[in-house]
Amino acid sequence: MTKITEYFKNSGGKTLFSIEIIPPVKGQHLGELMGHIEPLMEFKPPFIEVTYHREEFIEKEVNGEIKRIPIRKRPGTLGICAALMQKFKVEAVPHVICGGFTQEETEDFLIDLHYLGIENVLALRGDQEKGEDRFIPKSGGHAYANELVEQISRMNKGHLLYEETESFPTNFCVGVAAYPEKHFEAVSLETDLHYLKQKVDAGADYVVTQMFFDNQKYFDFVKACRAIGIQVPIIPGIKPLATAKQLEVLPAIFHLEIPQELSSAVLSASNAAGIKQAGIEWAIQQGKELIQAGVPALHFYTMSKSDSVRSIASALF
């Protein structure tokens, strides 16, 4: 297995192509997801991220009592990672989240990854439970991503939770998330940068940003990171805008700004195809400028669809 950071070191300064995918809803066939990934393999992504989705809860009557039952609508991250590695011979990078896990469950999940030869992970706090207004960790779990990174770093040094257990060092390369326009819970960008540095100081090897549509936001963010001593690679995350509704939905969900020029191009399009093309063209221009700036990789949030990303990659790689 190859660490993500080694791909950057060995790229000769070339910007790499990578993607993130989402597991299908429980019960759906994996073939459709693989069919969306296959057209993107011509651009030789060295790694593919696979999201992990925490449990949700439903109320169900059991023996005359209403009980709160945990379910996962999108299970399968581990199996999908194994399938990707076998079928496409790429590095699979599963998301590892705090939400819904105890430290013991996290350790067991990481051991499963280790046994499968998966040595790259993206460590995230994750979202709050659906219906809650703030993130509440599971009893015995991590409250913050830097704590998760610290646990992984300890495992890399051969330390499990209970020292009486004989253990050997793991070899995880750890990525973490960052927000060029700040995480919505942070009181300021400076505070958010402080938390990011905590994650890097805890052992994170590289950073992947949330999507953004204004490259200057990314350039300013990287400059601010370097100024406080964050020196690891910072990979820009790109999502092509595909529908007019996303002009409202994306800022509401991800707390980001959409440039007026892009908004005008979308609103002036005469049909759905024109809107999608406007999003593709904007992402191509973003990509060209970022590649010229020498970014380590362009990381595309595909939402497990390939058509727009394939058009963009064809113009860039």
N, C-alpha and C positions, 0 to 999 in steps of 0.2 A: 504494500500500500504506500501511496505517496501523500505527504502532507500538502495541504493547500498552499501553504507559504513556500514550499519547494517549487511548486509550479510557477509562482511569481518570480522566484530567484532564477529559475532556469528558462524563462521566457525570452531572454535576450532583449528585454525592454518592450516586447510586443504586448499589446492589450489582449487579454484572453476573453473568451465568451463563456458565460455560465447562466444557468437558469434555476428558478425555483418552481416546484410543482406542488400541487395539493392532492392528497389522497382522495380517491372517489368516495362518495357516500356509501355507507355500509350496505352491502348487497349488490352493488354495481360491479360489473366485470372489469378487470384490470386491463383488458385488451384495448379499450378505448383510450385510456390514458397513455399506454405504450404507443398507440397509433399517433397521438399528438406529439410525443417526444421524438419519434423516429425521424421526421423531416428536419429536425434541428440538429441531428447528429452530424450532418455534413459540415457543420461549423466547428466541430471537434471541441465541445465543451469538456474540460478536464474534470469538472465536478458538477453535480446536480444536487441542489438542496431539496429536502422533502419535509414539508411542514408537519407539525404534531399538534393535535387538537385535544384540548382538555375535555373532561367529562362534562356532560350536561345532566340535568336532573328532571325526572318526570314523577308525578304523583300517581300511584297505582294502588288499588285495593288488594291487600294480601291478607287472607284469612279474616276478613271483616275489618281490617285496619287500613287506613290510608298511610302508605309508606312512600318515602322519597327514594327513588331508585336511580342510581347513576347509569348513564348510557354514554357511548361514544358514537357520534354520527359519522365520523371519518377515522376509523381505526386503520391499522395496516402500515404505519410508517416503517416499522422494522422490516416487514415482508417486502414492501416496495423497494426499500434500499437494497436488499439482497437480490431482488429481481433485476434492478437496474445494473448492478455490478456484474451479474451473470450475462445479461443480454447485451449490454452496450460497452462493457469493460471500462466504465468510468468510476470515479470516486463518488460515492453516495454520502451526502452530508445531512444526517437527520437533525431536526430541531430537538433539543432537549429542554424541557420547560420546568419551571418551579411549580406552577399551578397544578394542584391535584395530586402531588407526589410527596411522600415522606422522603427523608434522606436515604432511608434503607431501600425504598423502591427505586429511587434515582440510582443508587449504587448498583442494584441488580440490573437495571436497564443498561447502564454503561458496561457492565460485565458482559451482557448479551451482545452488545455492539463489539466489544473487544474480541469475543469468541468468533464473531462473523468476519473479523478482519476489517471492521469499520473504524478508522482512526481519526476521522474528521467529524466534528460536531459544531452546531451553532447553539450556544447557550443563551437562553432567554428566560425572563421572568414569566412571560405569557400574560394573557388577558385575565381579567377578573371573571369569576363565575357569572354566567348569564343570569341577569336579574339583580346582581349585586352592583352597588354604586362605587365600590372600590375593591382592590385586590386584597384578598384574605388568604394567606397560605394555609395549606392543610396542616393539621397538628403534627409537629415533627418535621415539617417541610421548610424550604427556604422562602424567605420573604423577598429577597432581592437577587438579581442575576449575578452580582459579584460573589455572593455566597455560593452559588452553584459553580461558578468558575473556580473558586477556591477548593471545593470538593473534588472537582476534576483534576486540578493541579496536585492535590494531595495523592490522588490515585496514581498520577503519573510518577510520583516519587515512591510508590509502593505502599501507601498508607490507606487502609480501608477504615471504615467507621469503628470497627472493633479490633483492636490491635492483636487480640488473641487469635484472630484468623490469619493463617499463613497467606501471604500475598506477594505478588510480584508487580513491578511497575507496569502501568499501561503506557500508551504512547499517543495520547489524543492531541490533535491540533485543534485549538478552540477558537471559534469565531464568536463575535458578539454583535449586537445591533446598535445602531446609532441613528440620530435624528437631526439632519441638517437644519430643520426648522423647529427643533426641540420636541421632546416628548410632551404630550399634552398635560401630563401630571406635574411636570417640572415648573417651578415658579419662574425660571429664567433660563436662557441658553447657557449662561455661565454655570448655573447649578447643574444643568444636564451634563455639561462637559466634565464637571467634577465627578459625577457618577460614572461617566464613561471611563475616566482615568482610573477610578477604583477597579473597574472590570479589567482594564489592561494591566494594572499593577498586580491584580490577583492571578494573572497568568494568561490572559487572552492574547492570541497570536495575530489576529487580524480583525478588522471591523467591516461590516456590511451596512450600508445606509438604508434607511427607509426611502421609498420613492420620492422623487422631487421632479419638478418640471422647469425649474429655473437653475441653470448650471451655476450661476453666480452664488446661489445658496450653498452649493457643494464646495466651491472653491473657497469661499469665506470660512466654511466649517472646517475644512482641512487645515487652513492657515491657523485657525483658532486652536485646533487640536495640537498642531506642532508647537505652538507657542507655550502650551502648558506641559509639554514633554511627552505627548502621545506620538510615538514614532512608528507604530506598526502600520502595515498596509491598510488603506481605507478604500473599500470598493464601492463605487456608486451603484445604487439600485435604480433601475429604470422600469417604468410601466407605461406601455403605450395606451393613451386614452382611446376608448373605443366607442363610447356612446355619449350623447348629449347629457343624459342623466348623470354621468360621472362628474360633470362640472359642479354639481351640487353634492353628490354622494362622497367623492374622494376628499374634498376639504372637510366635510362633516365628520367622516370616520377617521381620517388620518391627520387632520389638523395641518394641512399644507395649503400653499397658495398656488393658484393656476394663473400664469401670465395672461394678461389681457389679449395679447396677440394670438395665443392658442385658443382662448375662449372665443374670440371673434371668428377665427377660422372654422371652429366647430359650428358656431351658430349660423354662419353664412352658408354652410353646406346644405345642399338641396335634398339629400337623402341619407340613409344609414351608411351606404357605401362611401359617400363623400365624407361623412364624419369620421369613419374609421381611417380613411386615407389621410385626413388631416392629422390624426393622432400618429399615424405611421411616419409621416413627413417630419413632424415635430421631433419624434424620437430619433430619427435619422440625423437631424441637425444637432440634437443633444449629443448623440454618440460621436459624431465627427469631431466636435469640439473637445469632448472628454478624451478621446483617443489622442488627439493632437497634444493634449496636456499630459499624456503619458500615464493615465490611470492603469492600475494593475489588471483590471477586468471590467467588463460591463456585465452587470448581473441583472437579468430580466425576470420580472415577476410575471409569469405566463398565465397564471390562473388556470393552468393545465390546458391551455389552448395554444396552438402553434402558428396560426396563419399570419397574424400581425407581426409577431416576433421573427418569423421566417423572412418576411419582407424586409424588415429592418436589418437583420443579420446579413441578408444577401447584399445590401448596399454598403455594409461596413466591414465585413470580414472576407 
